[in-house]
Amino acid sequence: MSQKLDSIFRKVLISVGEDPEREGLLDTPKRAAKAMQYLCHGYQTNLEEVVNGALFASDNDEMVMVKDVELYSLCEHHLLPFIGKAHVAYIPTGKVLGLSKVARIVDMYARRLQIQENLTRQIAEAVQQVTSAAGVAVVIEAKHMCMMMRGVEKQNSVMSTSVMLGAFRESSNTRQEFLQLIGRKS
Ligand SMILES: [Zn+2]
């Protein structure tokens, strides 16, 4: 597969008007193929593998929050990066997730071709599924290279998406508490 991707990137170089034989580009198809595979490695794993049993019994029923999870993804419309942060919270009902696992879940879905809205929902539903939480909230704030480098060329716009499930949807107090904790008062 990587061999084939190499030859596709070689064609891309020719298509944009480059000479793939010039010195600086000789290894570029191979490197680009490797990079692309890395940026899409989320397809090579699944939720069960990522969580890997790291669920622990707990009688804590207060909000658990992981803030500022770095996020690197590729938009499915232009194959250009979008980069930002995810904030994830849930209200446990007997089980809590290992600390690093929230970040791993974010990464698994981010390292696929995405639109930000779907990414936000997939993370929320995955956390809901593995923890059986009473509620899950996910907010993603990201800058999209496809807006910054092309098209409208808006350098400073940050796109914000959120998905609220269960208690975060039903109770405005719970939702407000979460939004305050991530520094958004509204
Ligand atoms: Zn795009």
Backbone and ligand atoms as CSV (ligand in chain L), in Angstrom:
chain,resi,resn,atom,element,x,y,z
A,1,MET,N,N,0.834,-1.207,0.000
A,1,MET,CA,C,0.000,0.000,0.000
A,1,MET,C,C,0.864,1.251,0.000
A,2,SER,N,N,1.932,1.226,0.815
A,2,SER,CA,C,2.806,2.403,0.888
A,2,SER,C,C,3.524,2.629,-0.443
A,3,GLN,N,N,3.860,1.509,-1.117
A,3,GLN,CA,C,4.481,1.604,-2.438
A,3,GLN,C,C,3.571,2.356,-3.400
A,4,LYS,N,N,2.289,2.018,-3.351
A,4,LYS,CA,C,1.326,2.636,-4.252
A,4,LYS,C,C,1.160,4.124,-3.922
A,5,LEU,N,N,1.099,4.411,-2.629
A,5,LEU,CA,C,0.963,5.806,-2.208
A,5,LEU,C,C,2.189,6.619,-2.660
A,6,ASP,N,N,3.366,5.993,-2.595
A,6,ASP,CA,C,4.587,6.639,-3.117
A,6,ASP,C,C,4.373,7.106,-4.552
A,7,SER,N,N,3.893,6.178,-5.386
A,7,SER,CA,C,3.790,6.509,-6.811
A,7,SER,C,C,2.686,7.536,-7.055
A,8,ILE,N,N,1.685,7.546,-6.186
A,8,ILE,CA,C,0.637,8.577,-6.307
A,8,ILE,C,C,1.217,9.955,-5.966
A,9,PHE,N,N,2.009,10.034,-4.919
A,9,PHE,CA,C,2.609,11.330,-4.574
A,9,PHE,C,C,3.595,11.794,-5.653
A,10,ARG,N,N,4.246,10.847,-6.318
A,10,ARG,CA,C,5.133,11.207,-7.434
A,10,ARG,C,C,4.291,11.881,-8.538
A,11,LYS,N,N,3.119,11.308,-8.797
A,11,LYS,CA,C,2.222,11.904,-9.802
A,11,LYS,C,C,1.727,13.279,-9.371
A,12,VAL,N,N,1.481,13.427,-8.066
A,12,VAL,CA,C,1.058,14.740,-7.553
A,12,VAL,C,C,2.142,15.775,-7.851
A,13,LEU,N,N,3.396,15.409,-7.614
A,13,LEU,CA,C,4.503,16.341,-7.870
A,13,LEU,C,C,4.516,16.774,-9.338
A,14,ILE,N,N,4.355,15.806,-10.218
A,14,ILE,CA,C,4.340,16.128,-11.650
A,14,ILE,C,C,3.140,17.011,-11.975
A,15,SER,N,N,1.990,16.667,-11.402
A,15,SER,CA,C,0.758,17.426,-11.687
A,15,SER,C,C,0.841,18.893,-11.296
A,16,VAL,N,N,1.559,19.189,-10.213
A,16,VAL,CA,C,1.640,20.597,-9.801
A,16,VAL,C,C,2.748,21.342,-10.547
A,17,GLY,N,N,3.472,20.642,-11.435
A,17,GLY,CA,C,4.472,21.304,-12.255
A,17,GLY,C,C,5.899,21.089,-11.795
A,18,GLU,N,N,6.099,20.098,-10.929
A,18,GLU,CA,C,7.449,19.847,-10.413
A,18,GLU,C,C,8.157,18.745,-11.202
A,19,ASP,N,N,9.442,18.696,-10.978
A,19,ASP,CA,C,10.260,17.625,-11.537
A,19,ASP,C,C,10.632,16.671,-10.401
A,20,PRO,N,N,10.003,15.495,-10.343
A,20,PRO,CA,C,10.252,14.589,-9.219
A,20,PRO,C,C,11.671,14.027,-9.196
A,21,GLU,N,N,12.435,14.290,-10.273
A,21,GLU,CA,C,13.811,13.794,-10.328
A,21,GLU,C,C,14.814,14.796,-9.753
A,22,ARG,N,N,14.359,16.005,-9.470
A,22,ARG,CA,C,15.348,16.947,-8.915
A,22,ARG,C,C,15.706,16.542,-7.492
A,23,GLU,N,N,16.914,16.933,-7.101
A,23,GLU,CA,C,17.505,16.344,-5.907
A,23,GLU,C,C,16.628,16.457,-4.656
A,24,GLY,N,N,16.102,17.651,-4.435
A,24,GLY,CA,C,15.327,17.880,-3.213
A,24,GLY,C,C,14.049,17.049,-3.139
A,25,LEU,N,N,13.597,16.540,-4.279
A,25,LEU,CA,C,12.315,15.835,-4.305
A,25,LEU,C,C,12.453,14.317,-4.442
A,26,LEU,N,N,13.685,13.853,-4.548
A,26,LEU,CA,C,13.865,12.424,-4.835
A,26,LEU,C,C,13.157,11.512,-3.830
A,27,ASP,N,N,13.274,11.847,-2.565
A,27,ASP,CA,C,12.658,10.985,-1.546
A,27,ASP,C,C,11.304,11.500,-1.065
A,28,THR,N,N,10.837,12.583,-1.687
A,28,THR,CA,C,9.596,13.197,-1.208
A,28,THR,C,C,8.373,12.275,-1.322
A,29,PRO,N,N,8.176,11.560,-2.434
A,29,PRO,CA,C,7.012,10.673,-2.487
A,29,PRO,C,C,7.003,9.666,-1.342
A,30,LYS,N,N,8.176,9.117,-1.032
A,30,LYS,CA,C,8.266,8.134,0.051
A,30,LYS,C,C,7.955,8.785,1.401
A,31,ARG,N,N,8.539,9.986,1.614
A,31,ARG,CA,C,8.297,10.676,2.882
A,31,ARG,C,C,6.840,11.118,3.017
A,32,ALA,N,N,6.287,11.622,1.924
A,32,ALA,CA,C,4.896,12.098,1.969
A,32,ALA,C,C,3.948,10.934,2.238
A,33,ALA,N,N,4.236,9.785,1.621
A,33,ALA,CA,C,3.391,8.601,1.835
A,33,ALA,C,C,3.437,8.182,3.302
A,34,LYS,N,N,4.638,8.211,3.861
A,34,LYS,CA,C,4.804,7.831,5.259
A,34,LYS,C,C,4.065,8.812,6.176
A,35,ALA,N,N,4.198,10.096,5.865
A,35,ALA,CA,C,3.531,11.122,6.668
A,35,ALA,C,C,2.017,10.952,6.594
A,36,MET,N,N,1.515,10.724,5.389
A,36,MET,CA,C,0.073,10.564,5.196
A,36,MET,C,C,-0.449,9.370,5.988
A,37,GLN,N,N,0.328,8.289,5.945
A,37,GLN,CA,C,-0.103,7.114,6.703
A,37,GLN,C,C,-0.109,7.393,8.199
A,38,TYR,N,N,0.875,8.158,8.654
A,38,TYR,CA,C,0.905,8.509,10.067
A,38,TYR,C,C,-0.313,9.369,10.431
A,39,LEU,N,N,-0.602,10.360,9.576
A,39,LEU,CA,C,-1.709,11.279,9.866
A,39,LEU,C,C,-3.064,10.580,9.841
A,40,CYS,N,N,-3.100,9.401,9.226
A,40,CYS,CA,C,-4.357,8.640,9.152
A,40,CYS,C,C,-4.294,7.356,9.970
A,41,HIS,N,N,-3.379,7.283,10.942
A,41,HIS,CA,C,-3.217,6.006,11.649
A,41,HIS,C,C,-4.409,5.631,12.520
A,42,GLY,N,N,-5.334,6.570,12.696
A,42,GLY,CA,C,-6.536,6.251,13.467
A,42,GLY,C,C,-7.385,5.144,12.857
A,43,TYR,N,N,-7.190,4.885,11.576
A,43,TYR,CA,C,-7.943,3.788,10.937
A,43,TYR,C,C,-7.429,2.421,11.361
A,44,GLN,N,N,-6.193,2.388,11.880
A,44,GLN,CA,C,-5.577,1.092,12.194
A,44,GLN,C,C,-5.931,0.586,13.590
A,45,THR,N,N,-6.776,1.330,14.293
A,45,THR,CA,C,-7.108,0.883,15.648
A,45,THR,C,C,-8.604,1.049,15.902
A,46,ASN,N,N,-9.048,0.576,17.052
A,46,ASN,CA,C,-10.466,0.731,17.379
A,46,ASN,C,C,-10.613,1.051,18.857
A,47,LEU,N,N,-11.835,1.344,19.252
A,47,LEU,CA,C,-12.109,1.833,20.599
A,47,LEU,C,C,-11.683,0.829,21.672
A,48,GLU,N,N,-11.980,-0.431,21.436
A,48,GLU,CA,C,-11.663,-1.465,22.414
A,48,GLU,C,C,-10.148,-1.544,22.646
A,49,GLU,N,N,-9.417,-1.497,21.551
A,49,GLU,CA,C,-7.963,-1.568,21.624
A,49,GLU,C,C,-7.382,-0.354,22.360
A,50,VAL,N,N,-7.946,0.813,22.058
A,50,VAL,CA,C,-7.445,2.050,22.657
A,50,VAL,C,C,-7.717,2.071,24.170
A,51,VAL,N,N,-8.901,1.675,24.554
A,51,VAL,CA,C,-9.250,1.694,25.985
A,51,VAL,C,C,-8.529,0.563,26.724
A,52,ASN,N,N,-8.417,-0.567,26.064
A,52,ASN,CA,C,-7.617,-1.680,26.575
A,52,ASN,C,C,-7.901,-2.001,28.052
A,53,GLY,N,N,-9.168,-1.978,28.395
A,53,GLY,CA,C,-9.559,-2.378,29.751
A,53,GLY,C,C,-9.274,-1.366,30.850
A,54,ALA,N,N,-8.820,-0.170,30.508
A,54,ALA,CA,C,-8.460,0.825,31.527
A,54,ALA,C,C,-9.686,1.549,32.083
A,55,LEU,N,N,-10.595,0.762,32.633
A,55,LEU,CA,C,-11.799,1.294,33.281
A,55,LEU,C,C,-11.733,0.859,34.731
A,56,PHE,N,N,-11.949,1.825,35.643
A,56,PHE,CA,C,-11.754,1.507,37.041
A,56,PHE,C,C,-13.014,1.814,37.834
A,57,ALA,N,N,-13.328,0.938,38.790
A,57,ALA,CA,C,-14.493,1.161,39.630
A,57,ALA,C,C,-14.269,2.411,40.485
A,58,SER,N,N,-15.323,3.223,40.600
A,58,SER,CA,C,-15.206,4.443,41.398
A,58,SER,C,C,-16.592,4.868,41.820
A,59,ASP,N,N,-16.710,5.390,43.074
A,59,ASP,CA,C,-18.025,5.885,43.458
A,59,ASP,C,C,-18.123,7.398,43.289
A,60,ASN,N,N,-17.128,7.971,42.634
A,60,ASN,CA,C,-17.187,9.390,42.287
A,60,ASN,C,C,-18.322,9.627,41.287
A,61,ASP,N,N,-19.211,10.546,41.642
A,61,ASP,CA,C,-20.239,10.871,40.659
A,61,ASP,C,C,-20.180,12.357,40.281
A,62,GLU,N,N,-19.008,12.961,40.505
A,62,GLU,CA,C,-18.790,14.351,40.101
A,62,GLU,C,C,-18.140,14.382,38.719
A,63,MET,N,N,-18.307,15.513,38.079
A,63,MET,CA,C,-17.776,15.676,36.732
A,63,MET,C,C,-16.257,15.403,36.663
A,64,VAL,N,N,-15.879,14.588,35.699
A,64,VAL,CA,C,-14.460,14.361,35.413
A,64,VAL,C,C,-14.150,15.106,34.125
A,65,MET,N,N,-13.100,15.923,34.164
A,65,MET,CA,C,-12.839,16.721,32.979
A,65,MET,C,C,-11.391,16.656,32.534
A,66,VAL,N,N,-11.202,16.550,31.237
A,66,VAL,CA,C,-9.859,16.628,30.651
A,66,VAL,C,C,-9.886,17.796,29.673
A,67,LYS,N,N,-9.055,18.788,30.001
A,67,LYS,CA,C,-9.090,20.053,29.261
A,67,LYS,C,C,-7.894,20.151,28.323
A,68,ASP,N,N,-8.049,20.919,27.260
A,68,ASP,CA,C,-6.904,21.253,26.397
A,68,ASP,C,C,-6.164,20.044,25.834
A,69,VAL,N,N,-6.902,19.060,25.373
A,69,VAL,CA,C,-6.255,17.919,24.706
A,69,VAL,C,C,-5.865,18.374,23.298
A,70,GLU,N,N,-4.583,18.360,23.003
A,70,GLU,CA,C,-4.123,18.798,21.677
A,70,GLU,C,C,-4.690,17.901,20.597
A,71,LEU,N,N,-5.021,18.533,19.498
A,71,LEU,CA,C,-5.710,17.780,18.455
A,71,LEU,C,C,-5.154,18.158,17.079
A,72,TYR,N,N,-4.796,17.145,16.318
A,72,TYR,CA,C,-4.308,17.345,14.951
A,72,TYR,C,C,-5.097,16.438,14.038
A,73,SER,N,N,-5.786,17.038,13.088
A,73,SER,CA,C,-6.582,16.210,12.192
A,73,SER,C,C,-6.456,16.716,10.757
A,74,LEU,N,N,-7.047,15.966,9.841
A,74,LEU,CA,C,-7.075,16.378,8.431
A,74,LEU,C,C,-8.526,16.516,8.001
A,75,CYS,N,N,-8.847,17.638,7.349
A,75,CYS,CA,C,-10.227,17.796,6.913
A,75,CYS,C,C,-10.476,16.905,5.701
A,76,GLU,N,N,-11.650,16.292,5.706
A,76,GLU,CA,C,-11.941,15.330,4.646
A,76,GLU,C,C,-12.278,16.011,3.319
A,77,HIS,N,N,-12.476,17.311,3.334
A,77,HIS,CA,C,-12.806,18.003,2.084
A,77,HIS,C,C,-11.571,18.413,1.298
A,78,HIS,N,N,-10.484,18.759,1.998
A,78,HIS,CA,C,-9.297,19.284,1.305
A,78,HIS,C,C,-8.019,18.530,1.657
A,79,LEU,N,N,-8.107,17.589,2.580
A,79,LEU,CA,C,-6.929,16.898,3.100
A,79,LEU,C,C,-5.910,17.876,3.670
A,80,LEU,N,N,-6.414,18.959,4.234
A,80,LEU,CA,C,-5.534,19.931,4.885
A,80,LEU,C,C,-5.748,19.837,6.397
A,81,PRO,N,N,-4.724,20.200,7.164
A,81,PRO,CA,C,-4.824,20.032,8.612
A,81,PRO,C,C,-5.839,20.973,9.264
A,82,PHE,N,N,-6.455,20.500,10.315
A,82,PHE,CA,C,-7.050,21.414,11.277
A,82,PHE,C,C,-6.499,21.046,12.652
A,83,ILE,N,N,-6.227,22.091,13.419
A,83,ILE,CA,C,-5.416,21.949,14.621
A,83,ILE,C,C,-6.096,22.695,15.759
A,84,GLY,N,N,-6.188,22.061,16.905
A,84,GLY,CA,C,-6.829,22.772,17.996
A,84,GLY,C,C,-6.780,21.998,19.292
A,85,LYS,N,N,-7.846,22.202,20.071
A,85,LYS,CA,C,-7.921,21.591,21.387
A,85,LYS,C,C,-9.299,20.985,21.595
A,86,ALA,N,N,-9.320,19.892,22.323
A,86,ALA,CA,C,-10.590,19.289,22.713
A,86,ALA,C,C,-10.716,19.351,24.230
A,87,HIS,N,N,-11.918,19.624,24.695
A,87,HIS,CA,C,-12.226,19.588,26.122
A,87,HIS,C,C,-13.306,18.522,26.295
A,88,VAL,N,N,-13.032,17.584,27.177
A,88,VAL,CA,C,-13.936,16.446,27.328
A,88,VAL,C,C,-14.316,16.301,28.797
A,89,ALA,N,N,-15.598,16.140,29.062
A,89,ALA,CA,C,-16.035,15.899,30.437
A,89,ALA,C,C,-17.096,14.812,30.459
A,90,TYR,N,N,-17.138,14.084,31.572
A,90,TYR,CA,C,-18.217,13.105,31.735
A,90,TYR,C,C,-18.561,12.964,33.210
A,91,ILE,N,N,-19.746,12.449,33.439
A,91,ILE,CA,C,-20.204,12.233,34.818
A,91,ILE,C,C,-20.320,10.739,35.035
A,92,PRO,N,N,-19.381,10.175,35.821
A,92,PRO,CA,C,-19.312,8.723,35.939
A,92,PRO,C,C,-20.497,8.128,36.704
A,93,THR,N,N,-20.775,6.885,36.374
A,93,THR,CA,C,-21.794,6.127,37.106
A,93,THR,C,C,-21.174,4.800,37.541
A,94,GLY,N,N,-20.090,4.877,38.304
A,94,GLY,CA,C,-19.474,3.652,38.813
A,94,GLY,C,C,-18.162,3.289,38.150
A,95,LYS,N,N,-17.892,3.871,36.978
A,95,LYS,CA,C,-16.645,3.542,36.285
A,95,LYS,C,C,-15.958,4.816,35.815
A,96,VAL,N,N,-14.647,4.890,36.029
A,96,VAL,CA,C,-13.884,6.002,35.447
A,96,VAL,C,C,-12.834,5.445,34.494
A,97,LEU,N,N,-12.507,6.292,33.552
A,97,LEU,CA,C,-11.595,5.916,32.480
A,97,LEU,C,C,-10.176,6.322,32.883
A,98,GLY,N,N,-9.182,5.470,32.582
A,98,GLY,CA,C,-7.786,5.848,32.823
A,98,GLY,C,C,-7.498,7.209,32.212
A,99,LEU,N,N,-6.685,7.991,32.917
A,99,LEU,CA,C,-6.500,9.406,32.545
A,99,LEU,C,C,-6.047,9.626,31.107
A,100,SER,N,N,-5.101,8.836,30.659
A,100,SER,CA,C,-4.560,9.060,29.316
A,100,SER,C,C,-5.521,8.594,28.229
A,101,LYS,N,N,-6.545,7.857,28.625
A,101,LYS,CA,C,-7.398,7.230,27.610
A,101,LYS,C,C,-8.273,8.236,26.872
A,102,VAL,N,N,-8.677,9.289,27.567
A,102,VAL,CA,C,-9.477,10.303,26.882
A,102,VAL,C,C,-8.671,10.896,25.726
A,103,ALA,N,N,-7.402,11.190,26.017
A,103,ALA,CA,C,-6.531,11.735,24.969
A,103,ALA,C,C,-6.335,10.722,23.840
A,104,ARG,N,N,-6.227,9.461,24.190
A,104,ARG,CA,C,-6.056,8.426,23.157
A,104,ARG,C,C,-7.302,8.299,22.282
A,105,ILE,N,N,-8.468,8.455,22.914
A,105,ILE,CA,C,-9.717,8.389,22.136
A,105,ILE,C,C,-9.790,9.580,21.174
A,106,VAL,N,N,-9.453,10.770,21.686
A,106,VAL,CA,C,-9.431,11.961,20.822
A,106,VAL,C,C,-8.509,11.711,19.631
A,107,ASP,N,N,-7.345,11.180,19.918
A,107,ASP,CA,C,-6.348,10.948,18.876
A,107,ASP,C,C,-6.819,9.919,17.845
A,108,MET,N,N,-7.435,8.861,18.310
A,108,MET,CA,C,-7.866,7.818,17.368
A,108,MET,C,C,-8.821,8.390,16.315
A,109,TYR,N,N,-9.760,9.232,16.751
A,109,TYR,CA,C,-10.714,9.789,15.783
A,109,TYR,C,C,-10.112,10.963,15.010
A,110,ALA,N,N,-9.204,11.707,15.650
A,110,ALA,CA,C,-8.601,12.851,14.956
A,110,ALA,C,C,-7.676,12.392,13.834
A,111,ARG,N,N,-7.052,11.222,14.018
A,111,ARG,CA,C,-6.105,10.731,13.015
A,111,ARG,C,C,-6.822,9.944,11.924
A,112,ARG,N,N,-7.921,10.504,11.504
A,112,ARG,CA,C,-8.682,10.003,10.360
A,112,ARG,C,C,-9.114,11.229,9.577
A,113,LEU,N,N,-9.638,11.046,8.383
A,113,LEU,CA,C,-10.166,12.196,7.646
A,113,LEU,C,C,-11.473,12.602,8.305
A,114,GLN,N,N,-11.600,13.889,8.590
A,114,GLN,CA,C,-12.706,14.309,9.447
A,114,GLN,C,C,-13.326,15.626,9.009
A,115,ILE,N,N,-14.535,15.855,9.477
A,115,ILE,CA,C,-15.011,17.217,9.634
A,115,ILE,C,C,-15.182,17.410,11.145
A,116,GLN,N,N,-14.987,18.627,11.595
A,116,GLN,CA,C,-14.909,18.873,13.036
A,116,GLN,C,C,-16.184,18.454,13.769
A,117,GLU,N,N,-17.335,18.667,13.145
A,117,GLU,CA,C,-18.613,18.316,13.772
A,117,GLU,C,C,-18.687,16.810,14.061
A,118,ASN,N,N,-18.291,16.006,13.073
A,118,ASN,CA,C,-18.345,14.550,13.262
A,118,ASN,C,C,-17.320,14.079,14.282
A,119,LEU,N,N,-16.146,14.671,14.237
A,119,LEU,CA,C,-15.101,14.324,15.198
A,119,LEU,C,C,-15.604,14.551,16.630
A,120,THR,N,N,-16.239,15.690,16.856
A,120,THR,CA,C,-16.759,16.042,18.183
A,120,THR,C,C,-17.771,14.998,18.658
A,121,ARG,N,N,-18.664,14.635,17.758
A,121,ARG,CA,C,-19.701,13.655,18.102
A,121,ARG,C,C,-19.112,12.265,18.347
A,122,GLN,N,N,-18.180,11.863,17.504
A,122,GLN,CA,C,-17.583,10.524,17.671
A,122,GLN,C,C,-16.867,10.397,19.014
A,123,ILE,N,N,-16.171,11.444,19.426
A,123,ILE,CA,C,-15.474,11.411,20.720
A,123,ILE,C,C,-16.496,11.301,21.852
A,124,ALA,N,N,-17.543,12.122,21.778
A,124,ALA,CA,C,-18.571,12.109,22.832
A,124,ALA,C,C,-19.234,10.732,22.921
A,125,GLU,N,N,-19.588,10.172,21.783
A,125,GLU,CA,C,-20.285,8.882,21.808
A,125,GLU,C,C,-19.369,7.751,22.272
A,126,ALA,N,N,-18.091,7.848,21.932
A,126,ALA,CA,C,-17.142,6.822,22.374
A,126,ALA,C,C,-16.983,6.852,23.890
A,127,VAL,N,N,-16.845,8.056,24.455
A,127,VAL,CA,C,-16.692,8.173,25.907
A,127,VAL,C,C,-17.969,7.668,26.596
A,128,GLN,N,N,-19.106,8.025,26.027
A,128,GLN,CA,C,-20.390,7.551,26.555
A,128,GLN,C,C,-20.447,6.018,26.533
A,129,GLN,N,N,-20.052,5.461,25.409
A,129,GLN,CA,C,-20.125,4.008,25.228
A,129,GLN,C,C,-19.229,3.258,26.214
A,130,VAL,N,N,-17.998,3.715,26.403
A,130,VAL,CA,C,-17.103,2.940,27.267
A,130,VAL,C,C,-17.357,3.174,28.752
A,131,THR,N,N,-17.837,4.362,29.130
A,131,THR,CA,C,-17.998,4.645,30.564
A,131,THR,C,C,-19.432,4.472,31.063
A,132,SER,N,N,-20.397,4.384,30.154
A,132,SER,CA,C,-21.820,4.428,30.518
A,132,SER,C,C,-22.113,5.639,31.408
A,133,ALA,N,N,-21.487,6.755,31.097
A,133,ALA,CA,C,-21.617,7.967,31.910
A,133,ALA,C,C,-23.048,8.497,31.915
A,134,ALA,N,N,-23.351,9.284,32.959
A,134,ALA,CA,C,-24.665,9.935,33.037
A,134,ALA,C,C,-24.741,11.109,32.057
A,135,GLY,N,N,-23.582,11.537,31.606
A,135,GLY,CA,C,-23.547,12.610,30.619
A,135,GLY,C,C,-22.133,12.788,30.105
A,136,VAL,N,N,-22.031,13.259,28.860
A,136,VAL,CA,C,-20.716,13.531,28.271
A,136,VAL,C,C,-20.792,14.875,27.549
A,137,ALA,N,N,-19.738,15.674,27.703
A,137,ALA,CA,C,-19.652,16.941,26.979
A,137,ALA,C,C,-18.318,17.007,26.254
A,138,VAL,N,N,-18.362,17.413,25.002
A,138,VAL,CA,C,-17.123,17.617,24.242
A,138,VAL,C,C,-17.211,18.954,23.516
A,139,VAL,N,N,-16.179,19.770,23.700
A,139,VAL,CA,C,-16.055,21.006,22.926
A,139,VAL,C,C,-14.718,20.945,22.195
A,140,ILE,N,N,-14.754,21.267,20.911
A,140,ILE,CA,C,-13.507,21.352,20.137
A,140,ILE,C,C,-13.393,22.752,19.556
A,141,GLU,N,N,-12.211,23.338,19.729
A,141,GLU,CA,C,-11.898,24.637,19.124
A,141,GLU,C,C,-10.712,24.408,18.207
A,142,ALA,N,N,-10.860,24.740,16.926
A,142,ALA,CA,C,-9.771,24.432,15.991
A,142,ALA,C,C,-9.659,25.468,14.886
A,143,LYS,N,N,-8.432,25.584,14.385
A,143,LYS,CA,C,-8.159,26.425,13.228
A,143,LYS,C,C,-7.966,25.522,12.014
A,144,HIS,N,N,-8.590,25.907,10.939
A,144,HIS,CA,C,-8.580,25.055,9.741
A,144,HIS,C,C,-7.686,25.656,8.658
A,145,MET,N,N,-6.657,24.900,8.274
A,145,MET,CA,C,-5.752,25.383,7.222
A,145,MET,C,C,-6.507,25.620,5.901
A,146,CYS,N,N,-7.580,24.881,5.690
A,146,CYS,CA,C,-8.302,25.091,4.429
A,146,CYS,C,C,-9.012,26.443,4.408
A,147,MET,N,N,-9.209,27.030,5.578
A,147,MET,CA,C,-9.737,28.404,5.626
A,147,MET,C,C,-8.616,29.427,5.652
A,148,MET,N,N,-7.496,29.054,6.264
A,148,MET,CA,C,-6.421,30.029,6.480
A,148,MET,C,C,-5.514,30.172,5.263
A,149,MET,N,N,-5.285,29.047,4.551
A,149,MET,CA,C,-4.299,29.055,3.464
A,149,MET,C,C,-4.924,29.181,2.093
A,150,ARG,N,N,-6.210,28.939,2.016
A,150,ARG,CA,C,-6.900,28.993,0.730
A,150,ARG,C,C,-8.303,29.566,0.966
A,151,GLY,N,N,-9.105,29.613,-0.116
A,151,GLY,CA,C,-10.487,30.058,0.035
A,151,GLY,C,C,-10.559,31.449,0.615
A,152,VAL,N,N,-11.253,31.583,1.743
A,152,VAL,CA,C,-11.482,32.914,2.299
A,152,VAL,C,C,-10.251,33.520,2.979
A,153,GLU,N,N,-9.209,32.688,3.229
A,153,GLU,CA,C,-7.978,33.159,3.872
A,153,GLU,C,C,-8.241,33.971,5.140
A,154,LYS,N,N,-9.017,33.387,6.000
A,154,LYS,CA,C,-9.278,34.011,7.303
A,154,LYS,C,C,-8.302,33.415,8.310
A,155,GLN,N,N,-7.324,34.234,8.716
A,155,GLN,CA,C,-6.206,33.710,9.498
A,155,GLN,C,C,-6.551,33.436,10.959
A,156,ASN,N,N,-7.517,34.146,11.469
A,156,ASN,CA,C,-7.707,34.064,12.916
A,156,ASN,C,C,-9.024,33.444,13.355
A,157,SER,N,N,-9.772,32.905,12.401
A,157,SER,CA,C,-11.052,32.366,12.826
A,157,SER,C,C,-10.859,30.981,13.439
A,158,VAL,N,N,-11.494,30.805,14.572
A,158,VAL,CA,C,-11.460,29.527,15.272
A,158,VAL,C,C,-12.857,28.947,15.205
A,159,MET,N,N,-12.924,27.711,14.768
A,159,MET,CA,C,-14.230,27.074,14.696
A,159,MET,C,C,-14.472,26.312,15.990
A,160,SER,N,N,-15.662,26.458,16.497
A,160,SER,CA,C,-15.988,25.831,17.758
A,160,SER,C,C,-17.199,24.915,17.578
A,161,THR,N,N,-17.068,23.682,18.052
A,161,THR,CA,C,-18.188,22.735,17.959
A,161,THR,C,C,-18.391,22.096,19.324
A,162,SER,N,N,-19.611,21.726,19.630
A,162,SER,CA,C,-19.841,21.036,20.894
A,162,SER,C,C,-20.919,19.980,20.745
A,163,VAL,N,N,-20.757,18.938,21.545
A,163,VAL,CA,C,-21.785,17.903,21.639
A,163,VAL,C,C,-22.034,17.651,23.115
A,164,MET,N,N,-23.284,17.718,23.507
A,164,MET,CA,C,-23.675,17.489,24.902
A,164,MET,C,C,-24.605,16.284,24.935
A,165,LEU,N,N,-24.266,15.325,25.761
A,165,LEU,CA,C,-25.113,14.142,25.884
A,165,LEU,C,C,-25.602,14.005,27.336
A,166,GLY,N,N,-26.755,13.396,27.505
A,166,GLY,CA,C,-27.271,13.071,28.844
A,166,GLY,C,C,-27.415,14.297,29.721
A,167,ALA,N,N,-26.810,14.233,30.924
A,167,ALA,CA,C,-26.971,15.294,31.922
A,167,ALA,C,C,-26.532,16.665,31.397
A,168,PHE,N,N,-25.535,16.692,30.512
A,168,PHE,CA,C,-25.069,17.976,29.984
A,168,PHE,C,C,-26.100,18.603,29.048
A,169,ARG,N,N,-26.918,17.758,28.503
A,169,ARG,CA,C,-27.956,18.234,27.607
A,169,ARG,C,C,-29.194,18.650,28.409
A,170,GLU,N,N,-29.484,17.822,29.424
A,170,GLU,CA,C,-30.727,18.021,30.168
A,170,GLU,C,C,-30.637,19.114,31.232
A,171,SER,N,N,-29.466,19.262,31.848
A,171,SER,CA,C,-29.351,20.216,32.950
A,171,SER,C,C,-28.488,21.407,32.546
A,172,SER,N,N,-29.099,22.587,32.575
A,172,SER,CA,C,-28.310,23.756,32.175
A,172,SER,C,C,-27.258,24.079,33.237
A,173,ASN,N,N,-27.491,23.705,34.505
A,173,ASN,CA,C,-26.469,23.917,35.535
A,173,ASN,C,C,-25.209,23.117,35.248
A,174,THR,N,N,-25.409,21.853,34.903
A,174,THR,CA,C,-24.273,20.982,34.596
A,174,THR,C,C,-23.509,21.514,33.387
A,175,ARG,N,N,-24.268,21.941,32.396
A,175,ARG,CA,C,-23.655,22.476,31.180
A,175,ARG,C,C,-22.871,23.757,31.487
A,176,GLN,N,N,-23.491,24.634,32.307
A,176,GLN,CA,C,-22.818,25.889,32.680
A,176,GLN,C,C,-21.531,25.622,33.446
A,177,GLU,N,N,-21.586,24.640,34.338
A,177,GLU,CA,C,-20.399,24.313,35.127
A,177,GLU,C,C,-19.257,23.904,34.191
A,178,PHE,N,N,-19.580,23.072,33.229
A,178,PHE,CA,C,-18.573,22.628,32.261
A,178,PHE,C,C,-18.023,23.807,31.459
A,179,LEU,N,N,-18.933,24.646,30.957
A,179,LEU,CA,C,-18.499,25.768,30.115
A,179,LEU,C,C,-17.643,26.750,30.904
A,180,GLN,N,N,-17.974,26.905,32.198
A,180,GLN,CA,C,-17.148,27.781,33.033
A,180,GLN,C,C,-15.762,27.186,33.240
A,181,LEU,N,N,-15.723,25.870,33.449
A,181,LEU,CA,C,-14.426,25.213,33.678
A,181,LEU,C,C,-13.516,25.299,32.462
A,182,ILE,N,N,-14.099,25.341,31.270
A,182,ILE,CA,C,-13.234,25.479,30.091
A,182,ILE,C,C,-13.057,26.949,29.694
A,183,GLY,N,N,-13.564,27.838,30.545
A,183,GLY,CA,C,-13.314,29.260,30.325
A,183,GLY,C,C,-14.279,29.924,29.371
A,184,ARG,N,N,-15.465,29.323,29.223
A,184,ARG,CA,C,-16.485,29.919,28.373
A,184,ARG,C,C,-17.716,30.158,29.218
A,185,LYS,N,N,-18.001,31.393,29.485
A,185,LYS,CA,C,-19.039,31.719,30.469
A,185,LYS,C,C,-20.437,31.527,29.938
A,186,SER,N,N,-20.608,31.618,28.651
A,186,SER,CA,C,-21.977,31.607,28.116
A,186,SER,C,C,-22.600,30.225,28.158
L,1,ZN,ZN,ZN,-11.328,21.713,4.477
